[in-house]
Amino acid sequence: MQAITVRDPEAGLAGMSLTDLPYPEAAGNDVVVRVHASGFTPGELEWPGTWTDRAGHDRTPSVPGHELSGVVAELGYGTTGLTVGQRVFGLADWTRDGTLAEYVAVEARNLAPLPAGIDHTVAAALPISGLTAWQALFDHGRLTTGQTVLIHGAAGGVGSIAVQLAREAGARVIGTGRTSGRDRALALGADTYLDLQTEKLEDAGEVDVVFDVIGGDILDRSTALVRAGGTLVTIAEPPRVHPTEGRAVFFVVEPDRARLGDLAQRVRDGRLKPVVGAVRPLAEAASAFAPGANTNGKTIIRITED
């Protein structure tokens, strides 16, 4: 099969290439998926799991990409709950070969059935962004109806889904980001938008939940916006400053088959719309990792036609 591989942490994008690899083996409780579309995170080349396995041993050449939508091609020993030929989508393990390949072996529990009517390119944009947004807002942020949430990067892949979920939950939504993101964030349901390039973050006022995807100075300054009893949630880095009378949470998204099913149903019903940008073939995946290449929604790699 063909796959995108990375070979050297020091080489960066220069070490990424389209390569012929052996067909993957399905371990116990695995499935092998024929990948139709794959999503990725541009920062993956900085993740330790891209280069080493769970024991810390070098596993290069490795295949990046951790979001997928496709069709089950093979079941591993003892695998239940899925069938050969079934449409599925979900997350690949952080420390195993990923989804920028024609086939990938994935733990069955990390996949959910993909309803008819949802295109693979849309489904591949949903797992990391959708699960991250849900877990940030509701599992960690404990957002409820009538509360106010400030969502940084509201026009981005994760932020755009967070805006829609928070709006559906009956929260007041303040989006932030670049000037170019204003129209998208407002169209997706943000009540107001704060332009971080021209306006002061502190003008947002106090909120019940801050969801940060930026880190750095923005994360530090966001602490002062959290009202008593509120929560600052971030996926960027562990917070250096904590709210005086609230909580601060840093987390890494976790697979969740049931929640993926809920998110897919929202997409099918038209209540949730992942923002898909460019759709590129596997041969162009390396260039899609370049800084500034993903400016208009989440780039998806189309690997196999339906």
BARO-367661 format. One record per residue (C-alpha): residue number from 1; x, y, z. Coordinates in Angstrom, 3 decimals. Layout:
BEGIN
+-----+----------+----------+----------+
:  nr :        x :        y :        z :
+-----+----------+----------+----------+
: NUM :        X :        Y :        Z :
...
+-----+----------+----------+----------+
***
This chain:
BEGIN
+-----+----------+----------+----------+
:  nr :        x :        y :        z :
+-----+----------+----------+----------+
:   1 :    0.000 :    0.000 :    0.000 :
:   2 :    0.993 :    3.637 :   -0.292 :
:   3 :    1.392 :    5.894 :    2.720 :
:   4 :    2.972 :    9.144 :    3.810 :
:   5 :    5.932 :    8.466 :    6.104 :
:   6 :    8.220 :   10.569 :    8.276 :
:   7 :   11.712 :    9.371 :    9.083 :
:   8 :   13.646 :   11.990 :   11.047 :
:   9 :   12.453 :   14.461 :   13.716 :
:  10 :   15.204 :   16.867 :   12.682 :
:  11 :   14.253 :   16.849 :    9.002 :
:  12 :   10.702 :   18.110 :    9.500 :
:  13 :    8.708 :   18.359 :    6.274 :
:  14 :   11.810 :   17.517 :    4.260 :
:  15 :   11.732 :   14.028 :    5.777 :
:  16 :    8.142 :   13.358 :    4.707 :
:  17 :    7.521 :   11.272 :    1.589 :
:  18 :    5.041 :    9.037 :   -0.228 :
:  19 :    6.234 :    5.475 :    0.388 :
:  20 :    5.269 :    1.867 :   -0.327 :
:  21 :    4.615 :    0.011 :    2.946 :
:  22 :    3.382 :   -3.494 :    3.798 :
:  23 :   -0.329 :   -4.006 :    4.381 :
:  24 :   -0.967 :   -3.594 :    8.136 :
:  25 :   -1.643 :   -6.529 :   10.456 :
:  26 :   -4.779 :   -6.541 :   12.597 :
:  27 :   -3.952 :   -7.372 :   16.209 :
:  28 :   -6.538 :   -8.632 :   18.668 :
:  29 :   -9.540 :   -6.288 :   18.907 :
:  30 :   -8.264 :   -4.333 :   15.892 :
:  31 :   -9.827 :   -3.687 :   12.530 :
:  32 :   -8.039 :   -2.839 :    9.321 :
:  33 :   -9.768 :    0.072 :    7.608 :
:  34 :   -9.503 :    0.961 :    3.946 :
:  35 :   -9.084 :    4.706 :    4.374 :
:  36 :  -11.218 :    6.922 :    2.167 :
:  37 :  -10.333 :   10.249 :    3.807 :
:  38 :   -7.898 :   11.328 :    6.499 :
:  39 :   -7.505 :   14.342 :    8.728 :
:  40 :   -4.316 :   15.467 :   10.423 :
:  41 :   -2.969 :   18.073 :   12.846 :
:  42 :   -0.145 :   20.254 :   11.430 :
:  43 :    1.763 :   20.078 :   14.728 :
:  44 :    2.010 :   16.277 :   14.716 :
:  45 :    5.682 :   16.315 :   13.788 :
:  46 :    6.370 :   17.781 :   17.240 :
:  47 :    4.488 :   15.037 :   19.116 :
:  48 :    6.646 :   12.341 :   20.796 :
:  49 :    4.164 :    9.670 :   19.713 :
:  50 :    4.935 :   10.401 :   16.064 :
:  51 :    8.449 :    9.087 :   16.572 :
:  52 :    8.294 :    6.503 :   19.386 :
:  53 :    6.000 :    3.739 :   20.582 :
:  54 :    4.415 :    3.461 :   24.047 :
:  55 :    7.689 :    2.115 :   25.479 :
:  56 :    9.688 :    5.036 :   24.077 :
:  57 :   11.365 :    2.974 :   21.332 :
:  58 :   11.996 :    4.481 :   17.901 :
:  59 :    9.308 :    3.433 :   15.418 :
:  60 :   10.335 :    5.323 :   12.300 :
:  61 :    9.489 :    5.369 :    9.474 :
:  62 :    6.079 :    6.205 :   10.893 :
:  63 :    2.802 :    7.271 :    9.310 :
:  64 :    1.229 :   10.519 :   10.614 :
:  65 :   -2.458 :   11.436 :   10.641 :
:  66 :   -4.942 :   10.270 :   13.285 :
:  67 :   -8.419 :   10.984 :   11.916 :
:  68 :  -10.027 :    8.700 :    9.391 :
:  69 :  -13.181 :    7.766 :    7.582 :
:  70 :  -13.381 :    4.610 :    5.544 :
:  71 :  -14.634 :    1.038 :    5.277 :
:  72 :  -13.720 :   -1.965 :    7.431 :
:  73 :  -11.558 :   -4.322 :    5.366 :
:  74 :  -10.586 :   -6.917 :    7.995 :
:  75 :  -11.326 :   -7.872 :   11.601 :
:  76 :   -8.642 :   -8.874 :   14.081 :
:  77 :   -9.018 :  -11.827 :   16.424 :
:  78 :  -11.758 :  -11.251 :   18.981 :
:  79 :  -13.019 :   -8.031 :   17.398 :
:  80 :  -16.731 :   -7.453 :   17.892 :
:  81 :  -19.175 :   -4.635 :   17.232 :
:  82 :  -18.089 :   -3.924 :   13.654 :
:  83 :  -18.343 :   -5.884 :   10.407 :
:  84 :  -16.347 :   -6.136 :    7.183 :
:  85 :  -17.675 :   -3.640 :    4.639 :
:  86 :  -19.078 :   -1.279 :    7.293 :
:  87 :  -18.527 :    2.476 :    6.945 :
:  88 :  -16.688 :    3.830 :   10.008 :
:  89 :  -14.865 :    6.916 :   11.242 :
:  90 :  -12.773 :    7.753 :   14.279 :
:  91 :   -9.305 :    8.094 :   15.748 :
:  92 :   -6.099 :    6.111 :   15.328 :
:  93 :   -3.800 :    5.554 :   18.305 :
:  94 :   -1.259 :    8.342 :   18.915 :
:  95 :    1.712 :    5.933 :   19.090 :
:  96 :    0.881 :    3.647 :   16.149 :
:  97 :    1.008 :    4.242 :   12.417 :
:  98 :   -1.663 :    6.709 :   11.433 :
:  99 :   -4.203 :    7.367 :    8.740 :
: 100 :   -2.308 :    9.004 :    5.871 :
: 101 :   -2.244 :    5.610 :    4.203 :
: 102 :   -4.451 :    3.430 :    2.036 :
: 103 :   -4.999 :    1.047 :    4.970 :
: 104 :   -4.589 :    1.411 :    8.741 :
: 105 :   -4.977 :   -0.928 :   11.720 :
: 106 :   -7.064 :    0.684 :   14.467 :
: 107 :   -8.522 :   -0.460 :   17.778 :
: 108 :  -12.178 :   -1.165 :   17.105 :
: 109 :  -13.264 :    0.746 :   20.209 :
: 110 :  -11.850 :    3.968 :   18.673 :
: 111 :  -14.226 :    3.790 :   15.709 :
: 112 :  -17.925 :    4.526 :   15.302 :
: 113 :  -20.333 :    3.558 :   12.518 :
: 114 :  -20.656 :    6.287 :    9.892 :
: 115 :  -24.283 :    6.949 :    8.926 :
: 116 :  -25.303 :    6.909 :    5.293 :
: 117 :  -25.457 :   10.362 :    3.797 :
: 118 :  -22.281 :   11.712 :    5.437 :
: 119 :  -19.403 :   12.038 :    2.995 :
: 120 :  -16.063 :   10.590 :    4.062 :
: 121 :  -14.360 :   13.979 :    3.690 :
: 122 :  -16.797 :   15.521 :    6.166 :
: 123 :  -16.489 :   12.594 :    8.585 :
: 124 :  -12.691 :   12.788 :    8.568 :
: 125 :  -12.901 :   16.393 :    9.780 :
: 126 :  -14.957 :   15.441 :   12.815 :
: 127 :  -13.117 :   13.102 :   15.244 :
: 128 :  -10.411 :   15.282 :   16.833 :
: 129 :  -12.211 :   18.611 :   16.465 :
: 130 :  -15.589 :   17.260 :   17.510 :
: 131 :  -14.427 :   15.224 :   20.493 :
: 132 :  -12.070 :   17.986 :   21.642 :
: 133 :  -14.817 :   20.591 :   21.526 :
: 134 :  -17.315 :   18.387 :   23.363 :
: 135 :  -14.902 :   17.284 :   26.071 :
: 136 :  -13.657 :   20.843 :   26.601 :
: 137 :  -17.089 :   22.424 :   26.912 :
: 138 :  -19.075 :   19.793 :   28.753 :
: 139 :  -16.783 :   17.186 :   30.347 :
: 140 :  -14.184 :   19.657 :   31.649 :
: 141 :  -15.867 :   23.059 :   31.383 :
: 142 :  -19.248 :   21.850 :   32.700 :
: 143 :  -20.984 :   24.373 :   30.473 :
: 144 :  -24.750 :   24.610 :   30.987 :
: 145 :  -27.698 :   26.503 :   29.532 :
: 146 :  -27.626 :   30.220 :   30.231 :
: 147 :  -23.894 :   30.434 :   30.938 :
: 148 :  -21.393 :   32.451 :   28.897 :
: 149 :  -18.440 :   30.814 :   27.160 :
: 150 :  -15.506 :   32.504 :   25.420 :
: 151 :  -14.056 :   30.376 :   22.621 :
: 152 :  -10.637 :   31.280 :   21.242 :
: 153 :  -10.008 :   30.435 :   17.603 :
: 154 :  -13.766 :   30.376 :   17.005 :
: 155 :  -13.413 :   30.100 :   13.220 :
: 156 :  -10.889 :   27.239 :   13.317 :
: 157 :  -11.430 :   23.496 :   13.134 :
: 158 :  -11.982 :   22.928 :   16.855 :
: 159 :  -13.379 :   26.364 :   17.686 :
: 160 :  -16.003 :   26.328 :   14.939 :
: 161 :  -17.469 :   23.085 :   16.268 :
: 162 :  -17.291 :   24.382 :   19.841 :
: 163 :  -19.294 :   27.460 :   18.820 :
: 164 :  -22.042 :   25.296 :   17.321 :
: 165 :  -22.211 :   22.905 :   20.274 :
: 166 :  -22.263 :   25.708 :   22.839 :
: 167 :  -24.975 :   27.536 :   20.933 :
: 168 :  -27.084 :   24.385 :   20.723 :
: 169 :  -26.676 :   23.925 :   24.493 :
: 170 :  -28.202 :   27.344 :   25.109 :
: 171 :  -25.020 :   29.168 :   26.129 :
: 172 :  -24.070 :   32.718 :   25.190 :
: 173 :  -21.025 :   32.482 :   22.930 :
: 174 :  -18.192 :   34.996 :   22.582 :
: 175 :  -15.832 :   34.036 :   19.769 :
: 176 :  -12.316 :   35.351 :   19.321 :
: 177 :   -9.685 :   35.153 :   16.621 :
: 178 :   -8.267 :   36.988 :   13.644 :
: 179 :  -10.138 :   39.620 :   11.674 :
: 180 :  -10.748 :   37.130 :    8.865 :
: 181 :  -12.626 :   34.776 :   11.188 :
: 182 :  -15.383 :   37.155 :   12.255 :
: 183 :  -17.975 :   36.383 :    9.575 :
: 184 :  -17.578 :   32.615 :    9.899 :
: 185 :  -17.814 :   32.606 :   13.700 :
: 186 :  -20.927 :   34.776 :   13.687 :
: 187 :  -22.532 :   32.690 :   10.941 :
: 188 :  -21.961 :   29.518 :   13.003 :
: 189 :  -23.734 :   30.972 :   16.020 :
: 190 :  -21.391 :   33.187 :   18.043 :
: 191 :  -23.319 :   36.018 :   19.694 :
: 192 :  -20.356 :   38.386 :   19.522 :
: 193 :  -16.811 :   38.275 :   18.156 :
: 194 :  -13.668 :   39.835 :   19.588 :
: 195 :  -10.904 :   40.536 :   17.071 :
: 196 :   -7.618 :   39.722 :   18.825 :
: 197 :   -5.726 :   41.755 :   16.216 :
: 198 :   -7.545 :   45.026 :   16.875 :
: 199 :   -9.470 :   44.705 :   20.164 :
: 200 :   -8.554 :   44.086 :   23.786 :
: 201 :   -9.200 :   40.612 :   25.140 :
: 202 :  -10.081 :   42.108 :   28.509 :
: 203 :  -13.090 :   43.863 :   26.922 :
: 204 :  -14.864 :   40.500 :   26.767 :
: 205 :  -15.771 :   40.785 :   30.443 :
: 206 :  -16.286 :   37.892 :   32.863 :
: 207 :  -17.405 :   34.497 :   31.574 :
: 208 :  -18.253 :   31.116 :   33.038 :
: 209 :  -15.980 :   29.112 :   30.723 :
: 210 :  -12.963 :   29.992 :   28.605 :
: 211 :  -11.972 :   27.447 :   25.963 :
: 212 :   -8.426 :   28.129 :   24.753 :
: 213 :   -6.684 :   26.610 :   21.737 :
: 214 :   -3.905 :   29.217 :   21.415 :
: 215 :   -1.779 :   29.147 :   24.568 :
: 216 :    0.956 :   31.622 :   25.462 :
: 217 :    0.063 :   35.183 :   26.373 :
: 218 :   -3.585 :   34.746 :   25.332 :
: 219 :   -3.937 :   31.807 :   27.720 :
: 220 :   -2.314 :   33.763 :   30.559 :
: 221 :   -4.560 :   36.804 :   30.052 :
: 222 :   -7.690 :   34.689 :   29.719 :
: 223 :   -7.383 :   33.641 :   33.353 :
: 224 :   -8.645 :   37.052 :   34.517 :
: 225 :  -11.867 :   36.594 :   32.521 :
: 226 :  -13.048 :   33.553 :   34.496 :
: 227 :  -15.672 :   34.509 :   37.067 :
: 228 :  -15.899 :   32.858 :   40.495 :
: 229 :  -16.722 :   29.168 :   40.123 :
: 230 :  -15.850 :   29.181 :   36.440 :
: 231 :  -13.363 :   27.143 :   34.405 :
: 232 :  -10.480 :   27.807 :   32.045 :
: 233 :  -10.003 :   24.862 :   29.683 :
: 234 :   -7.055 :   24.622 :   27.295 :
: 235 :   -5.616 :   22.114 :   24.840 :
: 236 :   -2.567 :   24.255 :   24.030 :
: 237 :   -0.351 :   23.792 :   27.119 :
: 238 :   -0.611 :   23.429 :   30.903 :
: 239 :   -1.723 :   26.828 :   32.282 :
: 240 :    0.940 :   28.864 :   34.068 :
: 241 :   -1.688 :   31.064 :   35.746 :
: 242 :   -4.893 :   29.815 :   37.363 :
: 243 :   -8.162 :   31.671 :   38.000 :
: 244 :   -8.332 :   33.157 :   41.496 :
: 245 :  -11.689 :   31.563 :   42.286 :
: 246 :  -12.057 :   28.987 :   39.549 :
: 247 :  -10.469 :   25.948 :   37.930 :
: 248 :   -7.912 :   25.537 :   35.156 :
: 249 :   -7.838 :   22.333 :   33.089 :
: 250 :   -5.375 :   21.153 :   30.437 :
: 251 :   -6.343 :   17.979 :   28.599 :
: 252 :   -5.644 :   15.792 :   25.576 :
: 253 :   -8.640 :   14.499 :   23.646 :
: 254 :   -9.689 :   10.896 :   24.276 :
: 255 :  -11.457 :    8.492 :   21.887 :
: 256 :  -15.159 :    8.002 :   22.599 :
: 257 :  -17.251 :    5.810 :   20.288 :
: 258 :  -20.594 :    6.822 :   21.785 :
: 259 :  -19.839 :   10.534 :   21.514 :
: 260 :  -18.652 :   10.129 :   17.928 :
: 261 :  -22.035 :    8.606 :   17.180 :
: 262 :  -23.785 :   11.592 :   18.766 :
: 263 :  -21.697 :   14.036 :   16.744 :
: 264 :  -22.342 :   12.148 :   13.511 :
: 265 :  -26.088 :   12.272 :   14.152 :
: 266 :  -25.864 :   16.042 :   14.570 :
: 267 :  -24.051 :   16.279 :   11.233 :
: 268 :  -26.648 :   14.088 :    9.566 :
: 269 :  -29.476 :   16.213 :   10.992 :
: 270 :  -27.831 :   19.441 :    9.835 :
: 271 :  -27.264 :   20.696 :   13.385 :
: 272 :  -23.467 :   20.539 :   13.106 :
: 273 :  -21.266 :   21.477 :   10.155 :
: 274 :  -17.529 :   20.728 :   10.281 :
: 275 :  -15.600 :   23.370 :    8.368 :
: 276 :  -13.799 :   21.528 :    5.554 :
: 277 :  -11.259 :   23.485 :    3.537 :
: 278 :   -9.077 :   22.032 :    0.802 :
: 279 :   -9.398 :   18.361 :   -0.140 :
: 280 :   -6.102 :   17.025 :   -1.486 :
: 281 :   -4.861 :   13.663 :   -2.787 :
: 282 :   -2.457 :   11.537 :   -0.758 :
: 283 :    0.471 :   12.561 :   -2.958 :
: 284 :    0.021 :   16.190 :   -1.810 :
: 285 :   -0.275 :   15.452 :    1.903 :
: 286 :    3.270 :   16.563 :    2.708 :
: 287 :    2.703 :   20.056 :    1.314 :
: 288 :   -0.507 :   20.328 :    3.343 :
: 289 :    1.585 :   20.253 :    6.543 :
: 290 :    3.439 :   23.430 :    5.545 :
: 291 :    2.835 :   26.494 :    7.761 :
: 292 :    0.015 :   28.626 :    6.386 :
: 293 :   -1.301 :   25.871 :    4.114 :
: 294 :   -4.550 :   25.447 :    6.078 :
: 295 :   -6.183 :   28.858 :    6.183 :
: 296 :   -9.763 :   28.207 :    5.122 :
: 297 :  -11.016 :   25.268 :    7.164 :
: 298 :   -9.584 :   21.849 :    7.911 :
: 299 :   -7.593 :   20.281 :    5.077 :
: 300 :   -8.639 :   16.707 :    4.345 :
: 301 :   -6.631 :   14.125 :    2.415 :
: 302 :   -8.777 :   12.102 :    0.036 :
: 303 :   -7.178 :    8.676 :   -0.289 :
: 304 :   -9.791 :    6.392 :   -1.848 :
: 305 :  -12.834 :    7.408 :   -3.848 :
: 306 :  -16.224 :    6.171 :   -2.618 :
+-----+----------+----------+----------+
***
